Amino acid sequence: MALPTEPIILDPTGARAHDENRRLRGHGQAVRVDILGVTAWSVADPALLKELLTSPDISKDARAHWPEFGDVIQRWPLALWVAVENMFTAYGADHRRLRRMIAPAFSHRRITALSESIDAVVTDILDRIEALPPGETVDLREHLAYPLPIAVVSRLMGVPEEQQDSFRRVVDGVFDTTLTAEESEANTKALYEALQLLIDSKRTAPGDDMTSLLITTRDEEAEGDAGTLSESELRDTLLLMISAGYETTVNVIDQAITQLLTHPEQLALLRSGEANWSDAVEETLRFEPAVRHLPMRFAVTDIKLPDGQTIPQGDAILASYAAANRHPDWHGESADTFDITRTVKDHLAFGHGVHFCLGAPLARLEVSTALRLLFDRFPQLELAVPAEELLPFGSLLSNGHQSLPVRLRPAAR
C-alpha cells in the first residue's frame, strides 16, 4: 500500500470529516498527519488502536516523552491538551494516583442517585421549550444539548450559576481548532482565571461538591505526599472534570437527535419497543462520537507495527476514534450505516484501557434521559432545515453542529 510522502493535513474546521476519516482508513494501520502544524501518527485501525491504548510503551505525558514539548507549547494552538497536569496527561503511577482520587465521584451509587435530578432538569428544560410561541424554530443544541450537561456538571462540581456561562465560553474555546495560537492562549488565560475564581470561592465557602472535596484533600495534606494533589494538579483536574463533563455530552445529545430525525425508521423502532434508548445512545457513540480525534499520546520506545511501519520513540500519536469506529474490519460493510439494532455495539467513543472515561455512565444516563423525554413530549419533532445544511462546529476534535434547528410540530400546510 502506497503511503503519502507528506503528512495528511487535517482540516481544522471539520467540514469534510467523513471523507477525511475514509482517507485515514485507506492508508493502513497508521499514517502521518499534520494537526495544526504538528506531525503525529493517526491510528484509525481499531485493533491496533486498542492495542496501543493498553500498551505501557505508549504515554500521555508529553513532558517526559515528547522531545518537541518545549517548542510546541510555545506555538501550538492545542498546547493546553498536552500541557495540563491531571490524569488526562499522566502516565503510570501518577495516572493511577490521580484516577483513584476522582473515581469516587463517578461511582455507581452516585450516578444512580443523580437519575431523579437529571429527569427533573430535562423536564424543566422541555417545559421552557414547550412554552415558546407556536411555530417558532428551536435550536435544540442551544436549548437542550447545552443546558442539561452544564446543569449536571455544575451540580456535581459546585459551579455557581453566575460562573456557568463563562465556563461554557472558555471550554468551547478549548475544542475550537479554528483559533490562532494567540486566540487560544487568551482563551486559556480566561479559563484559568475562571478556575481560580472557583477554587478561591470554595476555599472560602466549601460546599457538598467534588470541587470542595478535592480542595480539602489538597489543603489538608502536604504537597508532594503520596496520594495528594499539587496546586497545579488540583486546578487542572477541575478543568478536566468540568470540560469533559459537559462538552462531550453536548455533542452526543446533538448527534443522537440529528440521527434519529434523519433516520425515521430507527426512531420507529424505539417507539414500537423493538429497540431501547440505550441502543440509540450506543449507536450514536459509535456512528458520531463526541470527539473525532484525541491528542496526544507518545511512543516511549520504537513501536513496530504489523504492517511493517515503525513509530519512532518520541513521536506523537493521535487516536482517531471516529475513523476507527466506522472501520469495516470491525463493523463490516454496514459500518457507515446508522443502525440501533446492531448486534456488535462496541466503539471507542469513551476511549479504551486505563484512560477509559470515568464519566461514561453519567454521559449515557444524561443522553438517554434527554432522548426519552424529548421524543415523548414532542412526537412530531422534525428538523427545520435539510440535514445537509447543518454546519459542523469549527473543530477537528469536537463532533457536533453549530446549531440544531427543529420544529416541535410540523409547520401548518
KOLPASE-74986 format. One line per field, with one value per residue (C-alpha): residue in one letter; x, y, z. Coordinates in steps of 0.1 Angstrom, whole numbers. Layout:
N
bakol = [A,...];
u = [X,...];
v = [Y,...];
w = [Z,...];
//
This chain:
413
bakol = [M,A,L,P,T,E,P,I,I,L,D,P,T,G,A,R,A,H,D,E,N,R,R,L,R,G,H,G,Q,A,V,R,V,D,I,L,G,V,T,A,W,S,V,A,D,P,A,L,L,K,E,L,L,T,S,P,D,I,S,K,D,A,R,A,H,W,P,E,F,G,D,V,I,Q,R,W,P,L,A,L,W,V,A,V,E,N,M,F,T,A,Y,G,A,D,H,R,R,L,R,R,M,I,A,P,A,F,S,H,R,R,I,T,A,L,S,E,S,I,D,A,V,V,T,D,I,L,D,R,I,E,A,L,P,P,G,E,T,V,D,L,R,E,H,L,A,Y,P,L,P,I,A,V,V,S,R,L,M,G,V,P,E,E,Q,Q,D,S,F,R,R,V,V,D,G,V,F,D,T,T,L,T,A,E,E,S,E,A,N,T,K,A,L,Y,E,A,L,Q,L,L,I,D,S,K,R,T,A,P,G,D,D,M,T,S,L,L,I,T,T,R,D,E,E,A,E,G,D,A,G,T,L,S,E,S,E,L,R,D,T,L,L,L,M,I,S,A,G,Y,E,T,T,V,N,V,I,D,Q,A,I,T,Q,L,L,T,H,P,E,Q,L,A,L,L,R,S,G,E,A,N,W,S,D,A,V,E,E,T,L,R,F,E,P,A,V,R,H,L,P,M,R,F,A,V,T,D,I,K,L,P,D,G,Q,T,I,P,Q,G,D,A,I,L,A,S,Y,A,A,A,N,R,H,P,D,W,H,G,E,S,A,D,T,F,D,I,T,R,T,V,K,D,H,L,A,F,G,H,G,V,H,F,C,L,G,A,P,L,A,R,L,E,V,S,T,A,L,R,L,L,F,D,R,F,P,Q,L,E,L,A,V,P,A,E,E,L,L,P,F,G,S,L,L,S,N,G,H,Q,S,L,P,V,R,L,R,P,A,A,R];
u = [0,15,18,17,52,40,17,-21,-32,-63,-89,-93,-129,-141,-161,-154,-147,-162,-141,-111,-118,-121,-88,-71,-85,-74,-37,-35,-29,-13,-4,14,-9,-4,-26,-24,13,24,31,16,7,-30,-42,-76,-73,-94,-74,-41,-56,-69,-35,-17,-41,-33,4,30,50,25,25,3,30,43,68,85,81,78,111,91,72,92,89,53,38,51,34,7,-30,-36,-8,-33,-41,-6,4,-23,-13,-41,-50,-56,-18,-5,14,20,18,9,-21,-32,-28,-49,-76,-81,-88,-115,-132,-155,-173,-184,-193,-224,-242,-235,-246,-278,-286,-284,-311,-340,-325,-315,-351,-362,-336,-347,-384,-378,-359,-386,-413,-394,-391,-428,-437,-421,-446,-462,-444,-412,-380,-360,-322,-320,-282,-286,-318,-313,-279,-260,-281,-285,-249,-240,-266,-254,-217,-223,-242,-215,-186,-204,-200,-222,-248,-231,-199,-216,-218,-181,-171,-192,-174,-139,-145,-159,-126,-106,-122,-123,-94,-100,-85,-50,-22,-28,-65,-60,-35,-60,-88,-65,-58,-95,-101,-76,-89,-124,-109,-90,-122,-140,-111,-110,-147,-148,-119,-138,-172,-169,-200,-211,-195,-164,-145,-147,-137,-106,-96,-99,-78,-52,-51,-51,-20,14,22,42,29,18,-19,-23,-26,-2,-19,-15,-29,-59,-66,-61,-82,-111,-105,-107,-139,-157,-148,-151,-182,-201,-186,-187,-222,-235,-222,-238,-272,-269,-258,-284,-313,-299,-295,-330,-346,-328,-334,-371,-371,-348,-370,-399,-381,-378,-414,-425,-403,-382,-352,-345,-329,-297,-294,-298,-271,-246,-251,-247,-215,-202,-215,-208,-186,-184,-146,-132,-95,-80,-45,-19,0,37,59,81,101,102,69,70,36,23,22,60,60,77,66,99,104,92,68,32,2,-33,-62,-86,-117,-143,-124,-118,-155,-166,-138,-152,-128,-148,-184,-184,-200,-227,-201,-213,-250,-268,-284,-296,-303,-266,-255,-219,-222,-185,-169,-141,-161,-150,-115,-100,-78,-66,-77,-113,-136,-147,-178,-192,-221,-231,-230,-250,-277,-279,-283,-308,-329,-329,-339,-366,-383,-378,-394,-421,-430,-427,-436,-439,-405,-387,-356,-363,-336,-324,-298,-271,-274,-264,-230,-202,-188,-155,-132,-113,-117,-153,-180,-212,-231,-231,-268,-297,-328,-360,-398,-416,-446,-449,-454,-490,-496];
v = [0,34,58,96,111,141,141,144,179,175,202,224,232,196,204,171,148,116,119,126,95,73,86,78,43,38,42,12,9,43,73,106,136,173,186,224,223,194,160,129,93,89,55,45,8,-3,-35,-16,14,-8,-25,8,23,-6,-7,6,17,45,75,106,125,150,165,131,115,141,158,185,195,226,241,230,246,280,280,252,262,229,233,231,195,183,209,202,183,159,123,131,136,114,81,51,56,93,83,57,81,108,85,69,104,112,78,81,110,86,55,35,48,84,81,62,89,116,99,116,150,146,137,169,190,177,181,217,224,209,229,261,249,240,275,291,306,280,276,290,272,260,254,222,224,258,250,213,199,227,234,198,187,222,218,183,190,223,204,177,202,230,256,286,298,331,313,288,310,319,283,274,301,291,253,258,275,246,224,251,243,273,296,311,303,339,334,300,315,342,316,295,326,333,296,296,328,312,281,302,321,288,275,307,308,271,277,305,287,250,230,195,191,175,208,213,177,180,213,198,168,192,216,190,171,185,190,161,134,102,104,141,168,196,230,228,192,205,233,210,182,207,217,181,173,204,204,167,166,189,195,158,152,183,167,132,147,169,139,115,138,145,109,99,127,118,81,79,41,39,62,40,10,29,39,3,-11,-31,-11,9,43,27,12,46,61,34,36,73,70,46,64,100,100,133,135,126,127,128,144,131,100,94,64,55,33,24,6,-18,-22,-54,-37,-31,5,18,46,60,67,102,105,118,95,107,84,88,74,85,68,36,34,30,7,-22,-46,-40,-34,-49,-35,-17,3,36,28,41,10,9,-28,-35,-67,-56,-23,-19,15,37,69,68,56,23,9,28,61,49,78,77,98,74,61,97,107,77,85,121,114,85,106,136,115,96,127,148,124,115,152,161,131,152,168,175,192,228,227,199,178,188,224,216,231,214,230,245,218,187,174,182,164,185,212,249,247,222,240,220,224,209,202,202,236,243,233];
w = [0,-10,19,14,12,33,63,56,67,89,83,114,105,104,73,55,84,69,37,58,80,49,37,70,70,34,43,65,102,108,87,95,98,103,132,132,123,145,130,146,136,132,141,127,127,157,166,166,184,212,215,217,242,266,260,286,255,250,273,276,295,269,293,298,264,237,227,209,240,249,214,208,239,227,193,191,194,211,237,266,256,263,290,316,347,355,349,312,306,334,329,351,389,386,365,390,419,402,389,424,438,412,407,438,421,394,415,405,437,429,393,402,428,401,379,395,394,357,349,367,349,315,323,333,301,280,299,288,252,251,263,233,207,184,151,163,153,183,184,204,207,225,244,254,245,263,294,305,309,322,350,358,359,378,405,407,408,427,399,409,384,378,366,343,312,315,317,287,266,276,273,238,230,242,215,188,164,142,168,163,188,202,205,221,246,255,260,282,304,307,315,344,357,359,376,401,410,416,438,458,464,475,499,514,515,508,498,493,459,442,440,477,484,462,477,512,502,487,516,544,532,524,487,473,497,481,473,474,447,438,433,395,396,416,391,360,375,379,343,331,350,341,304,298,318,296,261,250,263,244,212,218,226,194,172,187,179,145,136,148,129,97,102,109,105,135,156,147,162,195,195,188,216,192,204,235,242,253,218,203,226,219,181,182,202,175,145,155,186,206,199,164,173,207,212,221,231,227,218,248,226,189,181,152,136,119,85,86,97,128,150,163,200,209,181,188,182,175,185,156,173,147,118,139,149,113,102,81,97,129,118,83,52,73,93,76,84,114,129,165,163,155,173,178,197,206,200,212,219,256,249,259,286,317,303,297,305,342,333,307,329,336,300,290,316,305,268,272,296,272,242,260,275,243,219,243,248,211,190,158,162,129,116,105,77,54,72,47,59,95,98,119,150,139,151,141,176,187,167,169,150,152,158,156,145,148,147,177,154,116,100,90,54];
//
